[in-house]
Each structure stands twice: as structure tokens, then as C-alpha cells.
Amino acid sequence: MMTNYKVHTLELGAFTTESGEIINNLKLRYVHVGYTGQPLVVVCHALTGNHLTYGTDNHHGWWCEIIDGGYIPCHDYQFLTFNVIGSPFGSSSKKIDPKFPEQLTLRDNVKAIKKGIQALGYRKINILIGGSLGGMQVMEMLYNNKFQVDKAIILAATDKMSSYSRAFNEIARQAIHLGGKEGLSIARQLGFLTYRSSKSYDQSFTPDEVVSYQQHQGNKFKEYFDLNCYLTLLDVLDSHNIDRGRDDVDKVFQFLETKVLTMCFIDDLLYPDDQVRAVGERFKYHRHFFVPDNVGHDGFLLNFNDWAPNLYHFLNLKQFRRK
């Protein structure tokens, strides 16, 4: 276990959301790993993720293998991950604040993270990285351009919520409204199906096994994830559209000196390769990598050896030609 490991909650005072609602005292739970002099990596987590990117010896974090595996080595960088607001793991949400806003957007999330980074005294981000909902946060942070960002990695995310994803989210919502906690189990089972390809299911389970596997995932989830928080975060996902109310996104992205890597995973139902690649092509400096053999959308959390060497290579590129 690294000694220079800190889990803490910032309290940042009044915070106004896009809808005009107010959080009286914004709480942001975060993890910092490493030493303050090192280059900064900001990791943005996905829908049901949390701030525990690295984790501890007893409970490995969801990206421990990326850091310990040497792809973004822990002795070369310091790492910062915030729990997004609306999520049940310590930041402001319906779980800890009965007056938490009814409407929350991705832009609210990113505004809160921006405040957190500023409160900790950082001005420059060496590596900004996130998958799925985390990748959407990366795009919004790049558009806001409040910090100098050297390299940004967007994994399995597109520049707006697709009709297909939106439809799944709506079914999840209806299940929760109808069935409460049991509905949350169904929502999770539905979500799991969209995160993995049919091929990966056929390779992993018999038809009988898959039923008990899905039920196990749903039952586990309904006990540890707050259903009101899940509804909040579905709204956050559905709100994502980098161009909403803006006509200058391409101009801003073309202006940035940030080197951008987009990565897509084969058979990702939610965020197909052409749409992920199209995000990167909006930037001045861009590379794209298609991961040809993986499980689908959840690929950024699994089988790191299939794709993380490309991440490592990108982070170590010294020279970058413009498109």
C-alpha cells in the first residue's frame, strides 16, 4: 500500500446548478495518490464507479491494474479522482442531502470537479482520462479550458447521448419507478447486457448460467447503490451533448494544444467506433485506437493487456504531427 494515499472530502460552499437549484454546501469526496511535485493525472469515473481508482491492498480500485501494471506508473505521477456529485459514495447527493437538486446535468458535475481541482491548488493537468461517463466529463473539461491539459484520453464515449442509450436509460428509470429496489436490480441487469457483447456472454455462460449471473449482479447492486442516486446519474448521462446551446465547440477544440487519444472497444453497443472516432477528429491533435478483441463497452475496465499498451505508447509520444 502506498503511504502517500489520502481520501478526503472538500466542502466548497454554495453551488448553483444549471437548473438554478442550489446545493448549500457542496461536498466533494476525492482520492489523491502520489506526491504533489509529480505530473498530475485526473481520472474521471463512470456511471456506477467511484473515486477509489487505485484502492487499497485489501480492496483494489477499479483501475489499480492500470497504475500498478506500469501503464501510468504510480511512481511517475500523482493521481486525483473525485466522486461525481449525485453519486452515493460521499459527494453531495440525494443519499446525504435531502434537499439535493431534482435536476442535475453533466455540466454540473464538471463544474463541481473544476471547483475541486482549483480548491486543491492545481492549474495544470498532465493527463486527463475517463471512460464512458468519465470520457464525457473529459470532453466538457476540455471545452471549459480552465486548466492547461497536456494529454487527454477519451475511452468509449461520444459527444452526445445516443438515442439508443437514451432508450435503455428510460427503461431503467421506469423499472425503478415501478419496482423501487427490485426495479433497481432489473435496471442493473439491463445495464449489464448493454455493457457486454452477445459474443462475450456466449463465451462466458450457458443459457442457464446467464440467468443466475444476471440476477446475482442485480441483487448485489440493489444492496449497495442508492436508487435515487442512480436516477440522478441517469439524468446526468441523458443530459450529455457537448454542442447543446453552443456553436463554438469545434473552434475551441481546434484551438487547444492538448493531444487527444480516443479509444473504442469492439461490439460496444452504446458508443460505436465511428462515433467515438468522430469526437477525436474535432481536436487539432488526435490519435484513435480501436480495440478489436474485447467484451464490449466495459472493455475499459477489463482485459487491460489488450489495450493499455496503446495508452502507454500514447502517453510516451514526444512528437505529434497535426492532422
N, C-alpha and C positions, 0 to 999 in steps of 0.2 A: 504494500500500500504506500502511495506517495505521501510524504509528510506534508507537503505544501498543497493541501487539499482543503477547500473551505466551502461549506454550504451556509448560505445566509439569506436573510430577507431584507430587501430595501423597503423603506417607507417613504414615498415620494410626494405625499400631499394630494391636493385636489386634482382630478383628471377628468377632462370633458371628452366624451365620445363623439363620433361623427353624428350620432342621432341627437346630440345635445344633452344626453343624460350625464350625470356626474357620479364618479366614484370619489367618495370623501377623502379617503387616504389610500392611494394606490400602493398595493403591496406587490413586490416582485421577488419571487424566490429564485435563487440562482446558485450555480456551482462555479467555482473558479479552481482550476488545477494548474500548477506551474508557478513560475516566478515572474514578477512584474516586469523585469527588463526584457523578457523574451518576446519574439514576434507574437502577435495576438491572433488566435483563431476564435471566431464567433460561430458557434454551431446552433442552428435553428431546428427545433424538433417538430415532429409531425403530429397528426391529429390526437392520437392517444398516448403520445410519448411524454417525456418529462425532461427535467433539467439534468438528470443523472446520466450524462453522456458516458462518463468514464466509470462511475460507480465505485465500489469498494472491493476489497478482497473477498468478502462474503457474498456480495451482490454485484456482479459485474454489470456495468452500464450497457446501454444498447449499442454503443459504438466503441466499447472497450477494445475490440479486436482491431479497429482501425488505428487506434492510438498505440496500443501495446504491440500491434503487429508491425509497427515501424512505418506505416504508410504516411501518417502525420505524427512523427515520433514525439513522445512526451518530453524528452529532454531538449528538444529543439524549439518548442513553442509553449505558450500559456494558452489555456482553453477557458472559454466563458460560454455558459449556456443558461438562458433564462427559461423558467416555466412560463408559457404564454398565459396572459390573463384569460379568464374563463375556464381554465383547466383546473382540475381538483387537487393539484399537488403543491399548493402553498401560496401561489399568487392570488390576487383578487379574483374571486369567482362567486357563483351562487352558493357554493358549498360553505364559504366562510363569511359571506356578506349578504344578508337578506335583502339589502337594497341595491344589489348589483344590477347594472343596466339590463333591460329586456332585449335590447338590440346591440349586438357587437359585430364589428367588421374586422377583416384582416388588417385594414389600415389602422384601426385602434390598437390592435396587437403590436404592430410595428412601431407605432408612436410610443407605446409603453416601453418597448425594448430600447428604442433610441434614448428615451429618458434615463433608462437604467445604465446604458453604456456611458452616457455623459456624466451621470452621478458618480460613476466609478473612476472618472477622470481620463477616459480614453478618447483620443482624437483620430487614431489611425487603426484600421483593421487590416491585418496582413492577409488573412484568409477568411472569407465569409462563405459558409456552406450550409446546405439544408436539403432534405429530401421531402417530396410531396408538399404538404402544408408548409414545411420548413423551406422548401425551394421557392414557394410563393412569397414567403417573408423576405427571402434574399432579393427577389426582384423589386419588391416595394422599397427595401432599404437602399438599393442601388438607385432607384428613381429619386428618392428623397435626397440622396447625395450629401448627407450631413457629415459623413466620415470619408476620409481617403481610404479606398479599398484596393489593395494590390491585385488579389485574385479572388474570383467568386466561382463557386461550383453549385449548379442547379441540377438536382437529381430528380428525375421522374416528376416534373411539374410543368404546367403550361401557363400561358399568360392570362388565361381566364378559365373559369369553371365551365366545363363542357356540359352540354345538355344531358349526355349520358350519365355523368357523375351526379348531376343535379337530381335526376330521376331516382337514382339509388338513395340519395340522401333524403329525398321526400318519403320514400317507403320506410326508411329507418325512423323518421320523425313520426309517421303515422303509427308504426308499431309501438313506439314508446307512449304516444298519447292514448292508444287503446289498452296497452298492457302494462304500463308502468315498468317495474323492474324486469318482469318477464319479457316485456317488449324490448327492453334494452338488450337482453340476451339474443332475441331474434335479430335486432339491428346489427349486433356484433357478428352474428353468423352470416348475415347478408354481406356485411363489410368484408369479412374474411374471404368470401367467394370472389369478390372483385379484386382483392389484393393478390390472388394467386391464379395462375393459368389453369385451364382444364387439363392440360398435359401434366402439370406438376401434381394435380390431385390424382390423376390416373396412375402416375408413377408411385405415389406415396400411399394410397389407400385402396382397399377393396370397397365395393359399394356399401357393404355392411359397416366396415370400419369408419367410413367417412361420416356416417350419421352420428356415431358416438363421439368422433373427434370434434365435429361442429358443435354438438351440444356441450361438450366439455369446455370448448373455447367460450361459448356464450355464457355458461354458468359461472365460469371463473371471472369473466369480465363484469357481469352484473353485480358481483360482490365487491369489486374494488374500484369501479369507476362510477362517479356520481352521475345519475341520469340527467339532471338539469344542466350539468356541465357539458355533457355530450350534446344536448340540444343546442347549447350556446355555440359549441365548436362547429356543429353542422352549419349554423348560420354564418360563422366566420368563413368556412370553406365556400359556401354558396355566394358570399359577397365578393369573392375574388374576381377582379377584372382590372388589370393594370391600366387599361385605357379608359375606365369609367370616369367621365367628366373631365378628361384630359385630351388635348390634341398635340401634345409635345413630347410624348414618350420616346418616339424614335430619335428625335433631336437630342434629348437628354442622354439616351443610351449611346448615341454616336459620339457624343462629346466626352464620355468617360474614358479614362485611360485604363480602367480595370480590365484585366484579362479574364475572360469568362469561359468556363467549361460547362457544357450541358451534357447530361448523360441520360440515356433511356434504356429500359430493360425490355427484352423481347416479350411479346404477348401481354404487355401492360394494357389492360382493358380501359383504364381510366385516363391515362396520359400517353397516347401513341407517339411513336418515334418522330413522325413528321411534324407534329405539333410542338414537341419538346425542342427539336432542332430549330424550328422557326423562332422560338424565343431567343436563342443564342444569336441567330442571324441579325437580330436587331441591334447588336452591340458592335463596336468598332473592332475589337479583338475577340475572336471566338474560335473555340475548338468544340467538336462534338464527338461523342463516343457512344456507339450502340452496343449494348451487352447482349451477345447473341444466344447465350445459353444460361437461362436463369428461371426463376419461378413466376415472373410477372412483376406487378407493381412493387411488391415487398422486397424486390431484389436489393434495394439499397440497405436493407437490414440483414441480409443473408449472403452466404457464398462470397465472402469478400475477396477471396483469391481470384475470382472470375473477373473482377472489375477494378479493385483497388490499386493494382499496379499501374493502371492508366491514370488514376488520380495522382499517384506518387510521381509519375512521369511529368504530368502537367504542372505540379507544384514545383518541380525542379527545372522547368524550362527557363532558360535565361533570355533567350531571344524569341521574339514574337513578331511575325510579319502581319501587317494589316491585310484584311481580305481584299 
